[in-house]
Amino acid sequence: MLIVTSNDVPGYRIEAVLGEVMGMTVRSANIGANIIAGFRSLGGGEVDEYTKLVYESRQQVMQRMWQDASSRGANAIVAMRFDTGDIGQTFTEICAYGTAVVVEPIPGGQPGATKQSAGLTAPPPMR
């Protein structure tokens, strides 16, 4: 599945818009990570425990958004965005959202075709 932050996919024509899709999670760091991160913050620099938590959270919400789009019959998501927010002082909400669409490659030689899309629509080589 193609997932892009742009409103269209170069070389592809949007054939159907299936609506907004999203994936969401609410996370908190475990007490051990909070203690280690607290000590690390005294010295400055990257806090690896939180970086890992944020990275894993984003991967999880992307997967959930992809599943939502797939269940609707989409083969692409356009205008994808992340959003985050705090819930109290302990929890963080992470959301990935976008618009589920069905796209078709634009064949080579047609306006808007790209090498990538034309390669997907080219007939198989003759043998």
Secondary structure, DSSP 8 states (H G I E B T S, - for coil): -EE-SSSS-TTEEEEEEEEEEEEEEEE---HHHHHHHHHHHHH-S--HHHHHHHHHHHHHHHHHHHHHHHHTT-SEEEEEEEEEEEETTTEEEEEEEEEEEEEEE--TTSTT--HHHHHHHS-----
